């Protein structure tokens, strides 16, 4: 089905489906193995112990790669549209891409350095991934408005901005509540110390993560009318 999509729409579609599967599969394995409580664990908690750690690391690294490819194609798409419409500076488009790629790098760090093994590096990666991701989708929402009405409908722009606002609002308490947790652990139970902070922070984390997924879902329609062509030139002496 993905291969039958017009243009390059299969790229964000694959990113959305793969990332959703990564979160859900690692969560199910971790819960069934008794490594985490079913009620809103951190996303990283579901990929800390084997066997789910291997699945989580592999699938999130692939998600980071797919996200980088999607962001680069989005960059090329805006550059092409901008040739005739001139709705944004090319430097702004490049800056947005760089911010997005920083987020992808953060995802790779999160997937590679487990929460309990190297917590400081893991936390830095998570902060970079979520922070850069929120900035990226906000900038993309602004760019979408600037490209209206020729290249986007206001309905799509409103959806993207709504997702960006919700993600931004959730990102702040996610960091605040996480900073109040005094211990690093994954087997949280209701009633223990710092559980409320963990619970609220985890809810915000899942909100931001699926905010990213729903945002990239809105790229599918744009990518349907864009195709990549690779040209080769052979010179004979």
C-alpha positions as CSV (number, residue, x, y, z in Angstrom):
1,X,0.0,0.0,0.0
2,X,2.8,2.4,0.9
3,X,4.5,1.8,-2.5
4,X,1.2,2.7,-4.3
5,X,1.1,6.2,-2.9
6,X,1.7,9.0,-5.4
7,X,4.8,11.1,-5.2
8,X,6.9,10.5,-2.1
9,X,3.9,10.3,0.3
10,X,5.1,6.8,1.3
11,X,8.0,8.4,3.2
12,X,6.0,10.2,6.0
13,X,3.5,7.4,5.9
14,X,6.2,4.9,6.7
15,X,7.7,7.2,9.4
16,X,4.3,7.5,11.1
17,X,3.5,3.8,11.0
18,X,7.0,2.7,12.0
19,X,7.3,5.1,14.9
20,X,3.9,4.2,16.2
21,X,4.8,0.5,16.0
22,X,8.1,1.2,17.8
23,X,6.3,2.8,20.8
24,X,3.5,0.2,20.9
25,X,5.6,-2.9,20.4
26,X,8.2,-2.0,23.0
27,X,5.5,-1.0,25.5
28,X,3.6,-4.3,25.1
29,X,6.8,-6.4,25.5
30,X,7.8,-4.4,28.6
31,X,4.4,-4.7,30.2
32,X,4.1,-8.4,29.4
33,X,7.6,-9.0,30.8
34,X,6.7,-7.2,34.0
35,X,9.4,-4.6,33.6
36,X,7.1,-1.6,33.8
37,X,3.6,-0.8,35.1
38,X,0.9,-0.6,32.4
39,X,-0.2,2.9,33.6
40,X,1.8,5.5,31.7
41,X,5.5,4.6,31.9
42,X,8.1,6.8,30.3
43,X,8.7,5.9,26.7
44,X,12.3,5.2,27.5
45,X,11.2,2.9,30.4
46,X,9.7,0.6,27.8
47,X,13.1,0.1,26.1
48,X,15.5,-0.2,29.0
49,X,15.6,-4.0,29.8
50,X,16.0,-6.9,27.3
51,X,14.3,-8.1,25.2
52,X,12.4,-4.8,24.6
53,X,15.6,-2.8,24.7
54,X,16.9,-4.4,21.5
55,X,13.5,-3.8,19.8
56,X,13.3,-0.2,21.0
57,X,16.9,0.7,20.1
58,X,16.6,-0.8,16.6
59,X,13.2,0.7,15.7
60,X,13.8,4.1,17.2
61,X,17.1,4.4,15.2
62,X,15.2,3.5,12.0
63,X,12.6,6.1,13.0
64,X,15.3,8.8,13.4
65,X,16.6,7.9,9.9
66,X,13.1,8.1,8.4
67,X,12.5,11.4,10.2
68,X,15.7,12.8,8.8
69,X,14.8,11.7,5.2
70,X,11.3,13.2,5.7
71,X,12.7,16.5,6.9
72,X,15.1,16.7,4.0
73,X,12.4,16.0,1.4
74,X,10.2,18.6,3.1
75,X,13.2,21.1,2.8
76,X,13.5,20.3,-0.9
77,X,9.7,20.7,-1.4
78,X,9.7,24.1,0.3
79,X,12.7,25.2,-1.8
80,X,10.9,24.2,-5.0
81,X,7.7,25.9,-4.0
82,X,9.7,29.0,-3.0
83,X,11.1,29.4,-6.5
84,X,7.8,30.7,-7.8
85,X,6.1,32.0,-4.6
86,X,9.0,33.5,-2.6
87,X,7.1,33.1,0.7
88,X,10.2,32.4,2.9
89,X,13.9,33.0,3.0
90,X,16.0,30.0,2.0
91,X,18.1,30.5,5.1
92,X,15.0,30.1,7.3
93,X,14.2,26.9,5.5
94,X,17.7,25.6,6.0
95,X,17.7,26.6,9.7
96,X,14.4,24.7,10.2
97,X,16.0,21.6,8.6
98,X,19.0,21.9,10.9
99,X,16.8,22.1,13.9
100,X,14.9,19.0,12.8
101,X,18.1,17.0,12.2
102,X,19.3,17.9,15.7
103,X,16.1,16.3,17.0
104,X,16.9,13.2,14.9
105,X,20.3,13.0,16.4
106,X,18.8,13.2,19.9
107,X,16.5,10.3,19.0
108,X,19.6,8.3,18.0
109,X,21.2,9.1,21.3
110,X,18.1,8.0,23.2
111,X,17.9,4.7,21.3
112,X,21.6,3.9,21.8
113,X,22.2,4.9,25.4
114,X,19.7,3.2,27.7
115,X,18.1,5.1,30.6
116,X,19.6,3.0,33.4
117,X,23.0,2.4,31.7
118,X,24.0,6.0,30.9
119,X,21.3,8.2,32.4
120,X,23.0,11.6,31.9
121,X,23.7,11.0,28.1
122,X,20.2,9.5,27.7
123,X,18.6,12.5,29.3
124,X,20.6,14.9,27.2
125,X,19.5,13.0,24.1
126,X,15.9,13.1,25.1
127,X,16.0,16.9,25.8
128,X,17.6,17.5,22.4
129,X,15.1,15.2,20.7
130,X,12.0,16.7,22.3
131,X,13.2,20.3,22.4
132,X,14.3,20.4,18.8
133,X,11.2,18.5,17.7
134,X,8.9,21.1,19.3
135,X,10.8,23.9,17.7
136,X,10.8,22.2,14.3
137,X,7.1,21.5,14.1
138,X,6.4,25.1,15.3
139,X,8.6,26.5,12.5
140,X,7.0,24.2,10.0
141,X,3.6,25.5,11.1
142,X,4.6,29.1,10.6
143,X,6.1,28.2,7.1
144,X,2.8,26.5,6.3
145,X,0.8,29.7,7.0
146,X,3.3,31.7,4.9
147,X,2.7,29.3,1.9
148,X,-1.1,29.8,2.1
149,X,-3.3,29.7,0.1
150,X,-1.3,28.4,-2.9
151,X,0.5,25.5,-1.3
152,X,-1.5,24.8,1.8
153,X,-5.1,25.1,3.0
154,X,-5.8,27.1,6.1
155,X,-7.5,24.0,7.6
156,X,-4.2,22.0,7.4
157,X,-2.3,25.0,8.8
158,X,-4.7,25.3,11.7
159,X,-4.3,21.6,12.5
160,X,-0.5,21.9,12.4
161,X,-0.4,24.9,14.6
162,X,-2.8,23.3,17.1
163,X,-0.5,20.2,17.3
164,X,2.5,22.5,17.8
165,X,0.8,24.5,20.5
166,X,-0.3,21.4,22.4
167,X,3.2,19.9,22.1
168,X,4.8,23.1,23.3
169,X,2.4,23.3,26.3
170,X,3.1,19.6,27.2
171,X,6.9,20.0,26.7
172,X,7.3,22.5,29.5
173,X,5.6,20.6,32.4
174,X,7.3,17.4,31.1
175,X,10.7,19.0,31.9
176,X,9.5,20.7,35.1
177,X,8.0,17.5,36.6
178,X,11.0,15.3,35.4
179,X,13.4,17.7,37.1
180,X,11.6,17.1,40.5
181,X,12.2,13.4,40.4
182,X,15.0,12.5,42.8
183,X,15.7,8.9,41.5
184,X,16.2,7.0,38.3
185,X,14.1,3.9,38.1
186,X,11.5,2.3,35.7
187,X,9.4,0.1,38.1
188,X,7.1,2.9,39.4
189,X,4.1,2.0,41.6
190,X,1.4,4.4,42.8
191,X,1.8,6.0,46.2
192,X,5.6,5.9,46.3
193,X,7.8,9.0,46.5
194,X,7.9,11.2,43.3
195,X,5.3,9.0,41.6
196,X,3.0,12.0,40.9
197,X,5.9,13.8,39.2
198,X,6.7,10.8,37.2
199,X,3.1,10.2,36.2
200,X,2.5,13.8,35.1
201,X,5.8,14.0,33.2
202,X,5.1,10.7,31.5
203,X,1.7,11.9,30.3
204,X,3.3,15.0,28.8
205,X,6.0,13.0,27.2
206,X,3.6,10.7,25.4
207,X,1.6,13.7,24.4
208,X,4.6,15.4,22.8
209,X,5.7,12.1,21.1
210,X,2.4,11.4,19.5
211,X,2.1,15.1,18.6
212,X,5.1,14.6,16.4
213,X,3.6,11.6,14.8
214,X,0.3,13.4,14.0
215,X,2.2,16.4,12.7
216,X,4.2,14.3,10.2
217,X,0.9,12.6,9.2
218,X,-0.2,16.0,7.8
219,X,2.8,15.9,5.4
220,X,1.4,13.0,3.4
221,X,-0.9,15.1,1.3
222,X,1.9,17.6,0.5
223,X,4.3,14.8,-0.4
224,X,1.8,13.3,-2.9
225,X,2.4,16.0,-5.4
226,X,6.2,15.9,-5.1
227,X,8.5,13.4,-6.7
228,X,12.3,13.0,-6.7
229,X,14.2,12.4,-9.9
230,X,17.8,11.3,-10.0
231,X,19.6,12.3,-13.2
232,X,22.9,11.0,-14.4
233,X,25.1,12.5,-17.0
234,X,27.7,10.6,-18.9
235,X,30.5,12.6,-20.6
236,X,32.6,11.0,-23.4
237,X,36.1,12.3,-24.0
